[in-house]
Every structure is written in C-alpha cells, then in structure tokens.
C-alpha cells in the first residue's frame, strides 16, 4: 500500500527589496502533488498562500510575512491524514540560515507528528533564482527533518517513497533531484487541490500592501503562474539556471510540445478561470516555434499574460511584439552591460547589443512597454564601462521609453560569479540586487557603486517627473546685471497672444508647471493676466522669478501675490546695498528689492511660497553666508545659489573661482541646512562631494522646456548642454550619467541677439521640442 503524503508549502518572509516572485513559489508544490497523485500516492496539499487567513503583513523587523500564519498552517495539518510530510524549501527561506517562518513550522510539525518522516524538498520549477547551500549545513540547520531533496523533485521523490514503502527504512541526508527528461510526461499542476478563492485574495493583499507603486507585472483577476519550459541553454555567469547540473553536463532547456502546451493553457483558462498568466520560464522565446505556439494559443484563448523573467532580445521579432500588444503589461529583455568587453568576457552573454537597440525601437513602434535589465559592479568592470552601460540605458529610455532596470551584480551561491570566491556573510541575498553591492572582487568600490546607482535613479526620476515650462515673457529689465543671460538680447516684451498659445499647447501636452521669467517679468503689463490664464487652463503650479523692485508698491505686490501664482522667487545678489548694486548696476535696487520682499511676505497667503535666488559671482562669492542671513532675516526659508552659465553678459571675468565658491556653498549648507531649504544650481557634481542631494535644482532641468520672447522653444537641459564640456576626469565619475560637465565661459559677452517685430508673432509649432 502506498504511504500517504502531505505536502506543505510554508509561509515566507521577504525584505522590502527582493528579487523574483515569492507570491508564486507554490507552483513547485502543485506540480509535485500532481506527480504523486498520478502515481497513485494519496496526496494532501496545504498551501500557506491559499488558506482563509493568507495575507501580507509587515512585522516589527520590517520584513513582510507572506501567507497564512504558522498556527493556521498547523491547524490544517492537524486534521490531515498522512504517513510522510514533505515541506517545500526555496530561496525565500534564505538558505542555509534558519528561516524564521520555516523553522517554527517544522518545530510544530515535529511536535504534532514526532514519528512521521519529515523531508524538505526544493520543488524547483525553473524561472526563479536558486541559492546553492551545503547539504550538511542545511540539515544541521533543520534537525527536525531527516532528508532534503535538492533541485527538481518529480522523479527523485517518488523513487524515495517507493524505496521507503518496500524497505520501511526512512531516507536520510541530501538527495540530488534528477530532472525529468520530458515535461510532456508530467501531469499538469494540481490546482484543484487548493482553495483558489483564498489564493486570489492573498494576491490581492500582496498588491494592496507590498508598497511597490506601479507594478510592471500586475496581479489582478485570477493570475496564475506557469512554466512552459525549464532551464536555459546559455551560460551567463550571474545566472543560477539549471541548478544541480553535474560538472561537465551541458546546459539545456526542456519544453512542452505544442500540443501539450495548448492543453495546459486551455486547462488554466477554461477549467481554473485564469484571466492572466505569469509565465515564469527562464527564457520562453529561445525556441521560435515554441514561442509562436504560446502566443497563438494565448491569442486564441483571449488571455492576458506577462513574462517577468524576460526574453532574449535577439530572438524577439516585430511580429512577436504585435501579438503581445494589449496582452502584456511589460515586455522585458536583458542587456546586462553595454560594454562589449564586459558582455563577452565577464557576463558571457553571447549577445550583440544592436539587438537590444532594435528591440527597444520595435517595441516603441509597436506600442508595447519594454523593460531592459542591466547590471553594474561586475568583476573587472571599470568605472568608465559602468558609465557606458548607464549612458546606453538612458539613451534607450530617452529615445524609446525602454525602462531601464539597473541592479548590482550579485554573486548568488552556485553561480559563476560566486565560484572560487569568498562571499560576504549574507542572510538574505534578495535585497542585495537593489541596495547592497556584494561582488567580492568588483573593481569599483561598493561606495562608488552606490553613487553610480543613486545618480542613475535620480536621472531616471527626473526624466519621468513632471514637465515644466519656462516662459520668458520679456527681455526688458530695470536692472543691468553683470551676468545677465539675456542681457545682449533686444529689450522687448513677448507677444501676449503667442504666449497664451504656448501655454495652451504645453498644457494640452500634459504640462502643469510654468515659470514666468525674463528680463524682469513684472515690467510686462501682461504678466498678471498670463498668470491668471495659466491657472484657468489647468496649470497647478505657477512661479514668477523677479527682482522685486516693482513690489515696492504695495498695490502691485498685492495684485501679484493674489494673481494665482504659487511660488515667487526674488533675485538678490548681495547682502547689502553696495554689493547688490555692484552686481545689478542700479544703486537703489537693494532697498527697493528688500522692500518688495517685505511687502509680498506681508500680503501673501499660505498658498504662496517665497524664496531667494542668488547668482554667485566674483563680487559676492565671499558673502554667501551673509546672504543666507539676509534670506532668513527677511522671512524667507528657501535659498537657491546659482552658478554662472555662459550666456548673455556672463563671462569668465565675472565668474568666481568655482572651487572656492563651491567650498563656501558647502560651508553654508552645514550652517543653514536645518533652517533653510537650499539648492545649488548649475554646478557639476564633483564640486559638491557629499552634498549631491542639494544639486536637485540643477537636475530638474531635464524635464523643462523654455519659450523665448521670439517664440523659439528649446529643451532647457539640451540648451545648457551646448555650452558644457566633459573632461577626462568625467570618464569614471559616478555622476557622469546625470552631469553635463563643466561650463566654459568666454572672455567676451555673447553677441547681440536682435529680435524683429516678425519674431514676436512667429507661429507656434504643435510639436514638443526635445522629446
């Protein structure tokens, strides 16, 4: 008589940053249960992710508990009848350390059934990372179990059960699970053995509480995981695919036949009601006929699907993308590195990078969202090669909106990245991919790798952040600043009708932030009507940058702050009348500007934020702290320090020594950071080591568009980049991906920019520049 078997898929705990899909790990248990049942073994399955109490709950240590409680699982075990208990064991149990969910479950099982054989089994299905661990250490870690079946278990576990049935001798130790030669010989996973309603509710809790924002691979309706193939024939050094492969044994892939695959999908959709399939294959499109069969059947059944582990870019064809459009949320491919040497010699990817670019372009044309995976911190990879990868990633994002997923190269035990190396002591490898560089012989230090990723993440965030429009409403000004960027341009107002057309065009393109600049915008009699018009058509943030002299008149100040603007920035370039006058060329300007600030602060409501802009010059660089004191004393809590850009009158003779001025800016930050919101603008990262976060004002220019008085439009970042240069020191810099380099100021002012009447009424184009 066959011994009856209980299979338990236990609860798990995960850190906030993890890899793979812990909410789909029960697939291996379902497959093993189906195999045993098909062999006549009475089989019961208790899945911690498919019980009435299955949920996601954060613990006091910050980790998330996934599944039912240990007590609820043990209650289900208590009413089951079985002769042998097999507990699923995987990477989310953090081998070889003792897992704080699996350990108590095994203790409870052993207490309930002290004489029942208790085994661990990986139930490995492919498609998720595998963490290799020494067998003797795992068995010592879990003394409750007598045996551990590693890797795939569908062939080895029935053999052990039969041996136990015949001899009565309980297996002990670790067993190397043998891979089934053909997937067609396996029964389909036993979805009928679990409560699918509870399974659905659990995944809904995951979506609601995991805190991951937008999901590239959503869980909705009835989302069921599957694998249509196992293994991968490629030999990428970072990958843990084909675990358990014997030394010298080639890597292979086993696939369902077309007929078997068709039956599988029909079962999941027809009998079990799947509305979305999560295809967890390591590489589902390595065989063109297999992939075509899957796409055809998914189309015939009308089912949604996603392929989280990604596709091979050089096997991804435009016709595949056409069939996936509307069915997938995101298609993903892996580039790993954009440095050919690293890709060939370190990653062993066997990939031509042109296929990544082609995939990005084809997906963009097809209207299918694409994600591309990259790694940094590989052995022997230089800082310049990392920058090559990040630049490639951002280029494909900027051109084709191919989302770049950048991770740290992580030497999972069992991979080539780990082989022969002394690995750090890590209890949970999952978060390392996102938060902690761990490759022991990476050429670039962990600290610099974190800087690379910090900068890249902010560069990416800036490119997807809210768009902003900057409108130069006039070039007329009542100051004569020595550094004015538009001081050599014809002193005229913009045409109000054309400027309204620009506002409307950009609003229709989704822009909600606008900055009215000049010249001196308050001298344009159309400024307040323009502000009101901007708010009427849906701009929810409106800024005016002004020298504030006209605000000396209380009535004008009142009209300005109540016009609908949300922020008001005053340009103050000296802490006293003499210094300010030397910068702006007007003796009485300081008294008028500070009086205007006091008026607006008195009249403005809480909805208007008021701050101060300082352009750092040779004449005021030694007075930055005094300027901060003035900002505070006037009642403002926001200070911007702007370094010179080589436009208009700004020349090298006006500019301070950048190194000295930057050092003073850092000193100012240390003194005032607790009191003032401080931003440093137009300065390369290398001048602000340790203070990079204060450069946010400069980074935001990536998504800004400027309209000049003559109706020309530019992307502000691109416009400024034309006057910046990169030097050899920039090649390995961790901030290169988001730094335009150094401004080169000329020795003479910019030539006059003459504007004719016809320029003011130039037609407004309908396209969005720089996108």
C-alpha positions, 0 to 999 in steps of 0.5 A: 500500500502506498504511504500517504503524503502531505505536502506543505508549502510554508509561509515566507518572509521577504525584505522590502527589496527582493528579487523574483516572485515569492507570491508564486513559489507554490507552483513547485508544490502543485506540480509535485502533488500532481506527480504523486497523485498520478502515481497513485500516492494519496496526496494532501496539499496545504498551501500557506498562500491559499488558506482563509487567513493568507495575507501580507503583513509587515512585522516589527523587523520590517520584513513582510510575512507572506501567507497564512500564519504558522498556527493556521498552517498547523491547524490544517495539518492537524486534521490531515491524514498522512504517513510522510510530510514533505515541506517545500524549501526555496530561496525565500527561506534564505538558505542555509540560515534558519528561516524564521517562518520555516523553522517554527513550522517544522518545530510544530510539525515535529511536535504534532507528528514526532514519528512521521518522516519529515523531508524538505524538498526544493520543488524547483520549477525553473524561472526563479533564482536558486541559492546553492547551500551545503547539504550538511549545513542545511540539515544541521540547520533543520534537525527536525527533518531527516532528508532534503531533496535538492533541485527538481523533485518529480522523479527523485521523490517518488523513487524515495517513497517507493524505496521507503514503502518496500524497505520501511527504512526512512531516507536520510541526508541530501538527495540530488533531484534528477530532472525529468527528461520530458515535461510532456510526461508530467501531469499538469499542476494540481490546482484543484487541490487548493482553495483558489478563492483564498489564493486570489485574495492573498494576491490581492493583499500582496498588491494592496500592501507590498508598497511597490507603486506601479507594478510592471507585472500586475496581479489582478483577476485570477493570475496564475503562474506557469512554466512552459519550459525549464532551464536555459541553454546559455551560460551567463555567469550571474545566472543560477539556471539549471541548478544541480547540473553535474560538472561537465553536463551541458546546459539545456532547456526542456519544453512542452510540445505544442500540443501539450502546451495548448492543453495546459493553457486551455486547462488554466483558462477554461477549467481554473478561470485564469484571466492572466498568466505569469509565465515564469520560464527562464527564457520562453522565446529561445525556441521560435516555434515554441514561442509562436505556439504560446502566443497563438494559443494565448491569442486564441484563448483571449488571455492576458499574460506577462513574462517577468523573467524576460526574453532574449532580445535577439530572438524577439521579432516585430511580429512577436511584439504585435501579438503581445500588444494589449496582452502584456503589461511589460515586455522585458529583455536583458542587456546586462552591460553595454560594454562589449568587453564586459558582455563577452568576457565577464557576463558571457552573454553571447549577445550583440547589443544592436539587438537590444537597440532594435528591440527597444525601437520595435517595441516603441513602434509597436506600442508595447512597454519594454523593460531592459535589465542591466547590471553594474559592479561586475568583476573587472568592470571599470568605472568608465564601462559602468558609465557606458552601460548607464549612458546606453540605458538612458539613451534607450529610455530617452529615445524609446521609453525602454525602462531601464532596470539597473541592479548590482551584480550579485554573486548568488551561491552556485553561480559563476560569479560566486565560484572560487570566491569568498562571499560576504556573510549574507542572510538574505541575498534578495535585497542585495540586487537593489541596495547592497553591492556584494561582488567580492572582487568588483573593481569599483568600490561598493561606495562608488557603486552606490553613487553610480546607482543613486545618480542613475535613479535620480536621472531616471526620476527626473526624466519621468517627473513632471514637465515644466515650462519656462516662459520668458515673457520679456527681455526688458529689465530695470536692472543691468546685471553683470551676468545677465543671460539675456542681457545682449538680447533686444529689450522687448516684451513677448507677444501676449497672444503667442504666449497664451498659445504656448501655454495652451499647447504645453498644457494640452501636452500634459504640462502643469508647471510654468515659470514666468521669467525674463528680463524682469517679468513684472515690467510686462503689463501682461504678466498678471493676466498670463498668470491668471490664464495659466491657472484657468487652463489647468496649470497647478503650479505657477512661479514668477522669478523677479527682482522685486523692485516693482513690489515696492508698491504695495498695490502691485505686490498685492495684485501679484501675490493674489494673481494665482501664482504659487511660488515667487522667487526674488533675485538678490545678489548681495547682502547689502546695498553696495554689493547688490548694486555692484552686481545689478548696476542700479544703486537703489535696487537693494532697498527697493528689492528688500522692500518688495520682499517685505511687502509680498511676505506681508500680503501673501497667503499660505498658498504662496511660497517665497524664496531667494535666488542668488547668482554667485559671482566674483563680487559676492562669492565671499558673502554667501553666508551673509546672504543666507542671513539676509534670506532668513532675516527677511522671512524667507526659508528657501535659498537657491545659489546659482552658478554662472552659465555662459550666456548673455553678459556672463563671462569668465571675468565675472565668474568666481573661482568655482572651487572656492565658491563651491567650498563656501556653498558647502560651508553654508549648507552645514550652517543653514541646512536645518533652517533653510531649504537650499539648492545649488544650481548649475554646478557639476557634481564633483564640486559638491562631494557629499552634498549631491542631494542639494544639486536637485535644482540643477537636475530638474532641468531635464524635464523643462522646456523654455519659450523665448520672447521670439517664440523659439522653444528649446529643451532647457537641459539640451540648451545648457548642454551646448555650452558644457564640456566633459573632461577626462576626469568625467570618464569614471565619475559616478555622476557622469550619467546625470552631469553635463560637465563643466561650463566654459565661459568666454572672455567676451559677452555673447553677441547681440541677439536682435529680435524683429517685430516678425519674431514676436508673432512667429507661429507656434509649432504643435510639436514638443521640442526635445522629446 
